Amino acid sequence: MREFVLALVDTVQRARRQHSSVDSVERGAVGMLAQLAESGEVRGTELAQHACLDASTVSRHLRALDNAGCITRRTDPADARAALIDISPAGREVLAKALADRVTTFTRATAAWSPADRATLARLMRRLSNELENL
């Protein structure tokens, strides 16, 4: 299992070093756009919990996303002191571009793999993700 963990960390680090054509937002903020696209409108504290990041990091990413026009904010009707954050149409475009870049990277990396191997990897990664969510 130790070898698996080291391989997974190495894979993530190498994937992060790949070039992205998305330059309007920081790479770390793209994950927040993905979460917003999946969950819909949420508070910043919920984004921080999901991403396992501290509030100051999330706040910095949200500021950058807001400046780039990638998110919308509105007052939370349940608590006027808080804001609800959602992905904007521009944010969906940035997310789509970032995901397309990732697909291209992994397609190139697995070009010599059989379709069955790629399908097995996807199935096992999804299974691992689900198991981690259930811990």
GROMACS elastic network, one bead per residue, 0.5 to 0.9 nm:
[ bonds ]
;  ai    aj funct       b0    kb
    1     5     6  0.62778   500
    1     6     6  0.86829   500
    2     5     6  0.51707   500
    2     6     6  0.62603   500
    2     7     6  0.86036   500
    3     6     6  0.51385   500
    3     7     6  0.60837   500
    3     8     6  0.85546   500
    4     7     6  0.50737   500
    4     8     6  0.60886   500
    4     9     6  0.86395   500
    5     8     6  0.50719   500
    5     9     6  0.61881   500
    5    10     6  0.85343   500
    6     9     6  0.51958   500
    6    10     6  0.61054   500
    6    11     6  0.85556   500
    7    10     6  0.50549   500
    7    11     6  0.60528   500
    7    12     6  0.86491   500
    8    11     6  0.50424   500
    8    12     6  0.62296   500
    8    13     6  0.86209   500
    9    12     6  0.52148   500
    9    13     6  0.61886   500
    9    14     6  0.86286   500
   10    13     6  0.51505   500
   10    14     6  0.61207   500
   10    15     6  0.85364   500
   11    14     6  0.51918   500
   11    15     6  0.60745   500
   11    16     6  0.85977   500
   12    15     6  0.50987   500
   12    16     6  0.61830   500
   12    17     6  0.87815   500
   13    16     6  0.51392   500
   13    17     6  0.64653   500
   14    17     6  0.51922   500
   14    18     6  0.68220   500
   15    18     6  0.54691   500
   15    19     6  0.89221   500
   15   102     6  0.81076   500
   15   105     6  0.78016   500
   15   106     6  0.83249   500
   16    19     6  0.80775   500
   16    27     6  0.83016   500
   17    20     6  0.88804   500
   18   102     6  0.85919   500
   18   105     6  0.74053   500
   19    22     6  0.88784   500
   19   101     6  0.81535   500
   19   105     6  0.87399   500
   20    23     6  0.73882   500
   20    27     6  0.84428   500
   20    97     6  0.87312   500
   20    98     6  0.68131   500
   20   101     6  0.60679   500
   20   102     6  0.80143   500
   21    97     6  0.74619   500
   21    98     6  0.72562   500
   21   101     6  0.70737   500
   22    25     6  0.68428   500
   22    26     6  0.82735   500
   22    27     6  0.80281   500
   22    94     6  0.66941   500
   22    95     6  0.86534   500
   22    97     6  0.67080   500
   22    98     6  0.60361   500
   22   101     6  0.84645   500
   23    26     6  0.70724   500
   23    27     6  0.83483   500
   24    64     6  0.88797   500
   24    65     6  0.85974   500
   24    68     6  0.65180   500
   24    94     6  0.79013   500
   25    28     6  0.82751   500
   25    29     6  0.65358   500
   25    30     6  0.72584   500
   25    61     6  0.84458   500
   25    64     6  0.66881   500
   25    65     6  0.65003   500
   25    68     6  0.70113   500
   25    70     6  0.87352   500
   25    94     6  0.82089   500
   26    29     6  0.53967   500
   26    30     6  0.69679   500
   26    61     6  0.76650   500
   26    64     6  0.79169   500
   26    65     6  0.86042   500
   27    30     6  0.54601   500
   27    31     6  0.76669   500
   27    98     6  0.86422   500
   28    31     6  0.59522   500
   28    32     6  0.75696   500
   28    61     6  0.75697   500
   29    32     6  0.52125   500
   29    33     6  0.66217   500
   29    34     6  0.88867   500
   29    58     6  0.83201   500
   29    61     6  0.54047   500
   29    62     6  0.75406   500
   29    64     6  0.81075   500
   29    65     6  0.71639   500
   30    33     6  0.50122   500
   30    34     6  0.63170   500
   30    35     6  0.86995   500
   30    65     6  0.88853   500
   30    91     6  0.88796   500
   30    94     6  0.79046   500
   30    95     6  0.63680   500
   30    98     6  0.74039   500
   31    35     6  0.62291   500
   31    36     6  0.86343   500
   31    51     6  0.80575   500
   31    95     6  0.85785   500
   32    36     6  0.61188   500
   32    37     6  0.84963   500
   32    47     6  0.69775   500
   32    48     6  0.89814   500
   32    51     6  0.76929   500
   32    58     6  0.84948   500
   32    61     6  0.81389   500
   32    62     6  0.83264   500
   33    36     6  0.50579   500
   33    37     6  0.60662   500
   33    38     6  0.85820   500
   33    65     6  0.85086   500
   33    70     6  0.78684   500
   33    71     6  0.80415   500
   33    86     6  0.84205   500
   33    87     6  0.62598   500
   33    91     6  0.66893   500
   33    92     6  0.75314   500
   33    94     6  0.84555   500
   33    95     6  0.64041   500
   34    37     6  0.50673   500
   34    38     6  0.62473   500
   34    39     6  0.86236   500
   34    87     6  0.86492   500
   34    92     6  0.85617   500
   34    95     6  0.66784   500
   35    38     6  0.51107   500
   35    39     6  0.59384   500
   35    40     6  0.78675   500
   35    47     6  0.74801   500
   35    50     6  0.82140   500
   35    51     6  0.85820   500
   36    39     6  0.51556   500
   36    40     6  0.50479   500
   36    41     6  0.66037   500
   36    42     6  0.74238   500
   36    47     6  0.81152   500
   36    71     6  0.88521   500
   36    85     6  0.78499   500
   36    86     6  0.58353   500
   36    87     6  0.56899   500
   37    40     6  0.57208   500
   37    41     6  0.86426   500
   37    86     6  0.77119   500
   37    87     6  0.61850   500
   37    91     6  0.89307   500
   37    92     6  0.74518   500
   37    95     6  0.87101   500
   39    42     6  0.74010   500
   39    86     6  0.88388   500
   40    85     6  0.81634   500
   40    86     6  0.59198   500
   40    87     6  0.74389   500
   41    73     6  0.88152   500
   41    84     6  0.57866   500
   41    85     6  0.52402   500
   41    87     6  0.77348   500
   42    45     6  0.81784   500
   42    46     6  0.63220   500
   42    47     6  0.71322   500
   42    83     6  0.81845   500
   42    84     6  0.51292   500
   42    85     6  0.53603   500
   42    86     6  0.67308   500
   43    46     6  0.53578   500
   43    47     6  0.67114   500
   43    48     6  0.89171   500
   43    76     6  0.82260   500
   43    82     6  0.72172   500
   43    83     6  0.60481   500
   43    85     6  0.59131   500
   43    86     6  0.88619   500
   44    47     6  0.50465   500
   44    48     6  0.62426   500
   44    49     6  0.87013   500
   44    55     6  0.77803   500
   44    58     6  0.70956   500
   44    59     6  0.74455   500
   44    62     6  0.81198   500
   44    82     6  0.86775   500
   44    83     6  0.76113   500
   44    84     6  0.73875   500
   44    85     6  0.69300   500
   45    48     6  0.50260   500
   45    49     6  0.62414   500
   45    50     6  0.86822   500
   45    54     6  0.89136   500
   45    55     6  0.68579   500
   45    58     6  0.83077   500
   46    49     6  0.50937   500
   46    50     6  0.61797   500
   46    51     6  0.85582   500
   47    50     6  0.51930   500
   47    51     6  0.60682   500
   47    52     6  0.83029   500
   47    53     6  0.83081   500
   47    55     6  0.89834   500
   47    58     6  0.73749   500
   48    51     6  0.52083   500
   48    52     6  0.57235   500
   48    53     6  0.50033   500
   48    54     6  0.61124   500
   48    55     6  0.60476   500
   48    57     6  0.82766   500
   48    58     6  0.59314   500
   48    59     6  0.88381   500
   49    52     6  0.50189   500
   49    53     6  0.66200   500
   49    54     6  0.80702   500
   49    55     6  0.88343   500
   50    53     6  0.79028   500
   51    54     6  0.87778   500
   51    58     6  0.86720   500
   53    56     6  0.82678   500
   53    57     6  0.64595   500
   53    58     6  0.66145   500
   54    57     6  0.55797   500
   54    58     6  0.64940   500
   54    59     6  0.86810   500
   55    58     6  0.51284   500
   55    59     6  0.59182   500
   55    60     6  0.85762   500
   56    60     6  0.61724   500
   56    61     6  0.86755   500
   57    60     6  0.51544   500
   57    61     6  0.62982   500
   57    62     6  0.85975   500
   58    61     6  0.51024   500
   58    62     6  0.60110   500
   58    63     6  0.84973   500
   59    62     6  0.50558   500
   59    63     6  0.60822   500
   59    64     6  0.86589   500
   60    63     6  0.51485   500
   60    64     6  0.63583   500
   60    65     6  0.86683   500
   61    64     6  0.51523   500
   61    65     6  0.61068   500
   61    66     6  0.84926   500
   62    66     6  0.58928   500
   62    67     6  0.84448   500
   62    71     6  0.78283   500
   62    85     6  0.88262   500
   63    66     6  0.50422   500
   63    67     6  0.61304   500
   63    68     6  0.86106   500
   64    67     6  0.50709   500
   64    68     6  0.62066   500
   64    69     6  0.86613   500
   64    70     6  0.86444   500
   65    68     6  0.50740   500
   65    69     6  0.62249   500
   65    70     6  0.50716   500
   65    71     6  0.60158   500
   65    91     6  0.78999   500
   66    69     6  0.50346   500
   66    70     6  0.57822   500
   66    71     6  0.53621   500
   66    72     6  0.70606   500
   66    73     6  0.84413   500
   67    70     6  0.76411   500
   67    71     6  0.86610   500
   68    71     6  0.80942   500
   68    90     6  0.83180   500
   68    91     6  0.82917   500
   69    72     6  0.75818   500
   69    88     6  0.71082   500
   69    89     6  0.86552   500
   69    90     6  0.62797   500
   69    91     6  0.69065   500
   70    86     6  0.86757   500
   70    87     6  0.60408   500
   70    88     6  0.51762   500
   70    89     6  0.71441   500
   70    90     6  0.51499   500
   70    92     6  0.74062   500
   70    93     6  0.85686   500
   70    94     6  0.75903   500
   71    85     6  0.66086   500
   71    86     6  0.54752   500
   71    89     6  0.82215   500
   71    90     6  0.78712   500
   71    91     6  0.61533   500
   72    84     6  0.81480   500
   72    85     6  0.56701   500
   72    86     6  0.52514   500
   72    87     6  0.61690   500
   72    88     6  0.57987   500
   73    83     6  0.60833   500
   73    84     6  0.55415   500
   73    86     6  0.65417   500
   73    87     6  0.89783   500
   74    77     6  0.87239   500
   74    82     6  0.85934   500
   74    83     6  0.54058   500
   74    84     6  0.53183   500
   74    85     6  0.67715   500
   74    86     6  0.87092   500
   75    78     6  0.86493   500
   75    79     6  0.76442   500
   75    80     6  0.56538   500
   75    81     6  0.73740   500
   75    82     6  0.61063   500
   75    84     6  0.60410   500
   75    85     6  0.89403   500
   76    79     6  0.52714   500
   76    80     6  0.54362   500
   76    81     6  0.74245   500
   76    82     6  0.55136   500
   76    83     6  0.50378   500
   76    84     6  0.54304   500
   77    80     6  0.59594   500
   77    82     6  0.86222   500
   77    83     6  0.87728   500
   77    84     6  0.89152   500
   78    82     6  0.85105   500
   79    82     6  0.57119   500
   79    83     6  0.82145   500
   80    83     6  0.74228   500
   87    90     6  0.79766   500
   87    91     6  0.55368   500
   87    92     6  0.66112   500
   88    92     6  0.62937   500
   88    93     6  0.87456   500
   89    92     6  0.50377   500
   89    93     6  0.64429   500
   89    94     6  0.88367   500
   90    93     6  0.50901   500
   90    94     6  0.63764   500
   90    95     6  0.86620   500
   91    94     6  0.50420   500
   91    95     6  0.60779   500
   91    96     6  0.84953   500
   92    95     6  0.50120   500
   92    96     6  0.60088   500
   92    97     6  0.85458   500
   93    96     6  0.50820   500
   93    97     6  0.61735   500
   93    98     6  0.85950   500
   94    97     6  0.51694   500
   94    98     6  0.61548   500
   94    99     6  0.86023   500
   95    98     6  0.50672   500
   95    99     6  0.60578   500
   95   100     6  0.84648   500
   96    99     6  0.51476   500
   96   100     6  0.60576   500
   96   101     6  0.86092   500
   97   100     6  0.50529   500
   97   101     6  0.62355   500
   97   102     6  0.87463   500
   98   101     6  0.50944   500
   98   102     6  0.63826   500
   98   103     6  0.87414   500
   99   102     6  0.50122   500
   99   103     6  0.61474   500
   99   104     6  0.85756   500
  100   103     6  0.50206   500
  100   104     6  0.61639   500
  100   105     6  0.86039   500
  101   104     6  0.51194   500
  101   105     6  0.62105   500
  101   106     6  0.87526   500
  102   105     6  0.50048   500
  102   106     6  0.61657   500
  102   107     6  0.83420   500
  103   106     6  0.52951   500
  103   107     6  0.58566   500
  103   108     6  0.84726   500
  104   107     6  0.50487   500
  104   108     6  0.61222   500
  104   109     6  0.85402   500
  105   108     6  0.52838   500
  105   109     6  0.61861   500
  105   110     6  0.87459   500
  106   110     6  0.60406   500
  106   111     6  0.82474   500
  107   110     6  0.53187   500
  107   111     6  0.57585   500
  108   111     6  0.50926   500
  108   112     6  0.84601   500
  109   112     6  0.78992   500
  109   113     6  0.87191   500
  110   113     6  0.51564   500
  110   114     6  0.83045   500
  110   118     6  0.73682   500
  111   114     6  0.80590   500
  113   116     6  0.80451   500
  113   117     6  0.61016   500
  113   118     6  0.66020   500
  114   117     6  0.51766   500
  114   118     6  0.64510   500
  114   119     6  0.86554   500
  115   118     6  0.51372   500
  115   119     6  0.60992   500
  115   120     6  0.85504   500
  116   119     6  0.50377   500
  116   120     6  0.60461   500
  116   121     6  0.85846   500
  117   120     6  0.50352   500
  117   121     6  0.61626   500
  117   122     6  0.86194   500
  118   121     6  0.51580   500
  118   122     6  0.62262   500
  118   123     6  0.86287   500
  119   122     6  0.51139   500
  119   123     6  0.61008   500
  119   124     6  0.85797   500
  120   123     6  0.50923   500
  120   124     6  0.60757   500
  120   125     6  0.84539   500
  121   124     6  0.52102   500
  121   125     6  0.59748   500
  121   126     6  0.84954   500
  122   125     6  0.51632   500
  122   126     6  0.61049   500
  122   127     6  0.85112   500
  123   126     6  0.52425   500
  123   127     6  0.61477   500
  123   128     6  0.86632   500
  124   128     6  0.60756   500
  124   129     6  0.85143   500
  125   128     6  0.50403   500
  125   129     6  0.61027   500
  125   130     6  0.85917   500
  126   129     6  0.50250   500
  126   130     6  0.61746   500
  126   131     6  0.86169   500
  127   130     6  0.51482   500
  127   131     6  0.61882   500
  127   132     6  0.86372   500
  128   131     6  0.50602   500
  128   132     6  0.61222   500
  128   133     6  0.85632   500
  129   132     6  0.51583   500
  129   133     6  0.62241   500
  129   134     6  0.87683   500
  130   133     6  0.50363   500
  130   134     6  0.63558   500
  130   135     6  0.89976   500
  131   134     6  0.50904   500
  131   135     6  0.65501   500
  132   135     6  0.53594   500
